[in-house]
């Protein structure tokens, strides 16, 4: 039996030390960062026992890869999975229960994606075809469509020259699900002939480094923490009044509050202090987008903008000959 731990983070050294202390270091493989396709290629069952979700990138990737899924019936999970892939969250919270039945049963489940409802004709953002979830090309086409055209009075030489430029402002300097989505959108927008400029802080500089490796122009905002990054974003907005900025998360959306030339793209339901920040962030925005009906219902004035997934590739689900099951959790 091999335990494979994917990803990078502050707990990596502690986990390595724990494996050595327990004498199981030869049975634990720390792979580092893995793209979803690579991680799901060796996964039979994905178990996601979240207490809350918005529109889970993990479940979207798993469904697209044809991996069997067990997930708690919370947040927007029901928009992605059929009933037979969902379990009540109360079951997981019961620490006295035996959950061993979950995994064998999951091999027989079919994680069929739910088809998004067609958008209204008034929406500027094109709906995906009604036989599947949105493709990456369709999602980025929606991004381009979300940028309003300049009026005739604004059609100066400078505006015409910058009309194909997209500023994508990251939510974080390190790379998580939202930033992975940002780079996927940036690459496809570039393939469509747009000049993409990534706006990111200098610390953490993971987004800056990756943008440079992939050949994107980068507007670096000198910052050691989130407050400095938000102040830098506000100053950036003042010097780019004629440009439209795609705010990929609550941080840039709030930092650029009051600026009409921005698209607010929120990935999570605002809770706690984020709720009033979200209300302020959406005031005056060109448009406010969320990834699921569950999230949109909780963000007044927002519209649903479906996340993309790769083409769904069905896989035959059956126990392996040796009787083992490989689980992604």
Secondary structure as GFF3:
##gff-version 3
##sequence-region A 1 329
A	DSSP	beta_strand	3	6	.	.	.	ID=ss1
A	DSSP	alpha_helix	12	21	.	.	.	ID=ss2
A	DSSP	three_ten_helix	25	27	.	.	.	ID=ss3
A	DSSP	beta_strand	28	32	.	.	.	ID=ss4
A	DSSP	alpha_helix	36	41	.	.	.	ID=ss5
A	DSSP	beta_strand	45	48	.	.	.	ID=ss6
A	DSSP	alpha_helix	57	64	.	.	.	ID=ss7
A	DSSP	beta_strand	68	72	.	.	.	ID=ss8
A	DSSP	alpha_helix	77	80	.	.	.	ID=ss9
A	DSSP	three_ten_helix	83	85	.	.	.	ID=ss10
A	DSSP	beta_strand	86	87	.	.	.	ID=ss11
A	DSSP	alpha_helix	89	93	.	.	.	ID=ss12
A	DSSP	alpha_helix	101	106	.	.	.	ID=ss13
A	DSSP	alpha_helix	136	146	.	.	.	ID=ss14
A	DSSP	three_ten_helix	152	154	.	.	.	ID=ss15
A	DSSP	alpha_helix	157	162	.	.	.	ID=ss16
A	DSSP	beta_strand	165	169	.	.	.	ID=ss17
A	DSSP	alpha_helix	177	191	.	.	.	ID=ss18
A	DSSP	beta_strand	195	201	.	.	.	ID=ss19
A	DSSP	alpha_helix	206	213	.	.	.	ID=ss20
A	DSSP	beta_strand	217	221	.	.	.	ID=ss21
A	DSSP	alpha_helix	226	239	.	.	.	ID=ss22
A	DSSP	beta_strand	245	248	.	.	.	ID=ss23
A	DSSP	alpha_helix	250	255	.	.	.	ID=ss24
A	DSSP	beta_strand	262	266	.	.	.	ID=ss25
A	DSSP	alpha_helix	273	281	.	.	.	ID=ss26
A	DSSP	beta_strand	287	290	.	.	.	ID=ss27
A	DSSP	alpha_helix	293	296	.	.	.	ID=ss28
A	DSSP	beta_strand	303	304	.	.	.	ID=ss29
A	DSSP	beta_strand	327	328	.	.	.	ID=ss30
###
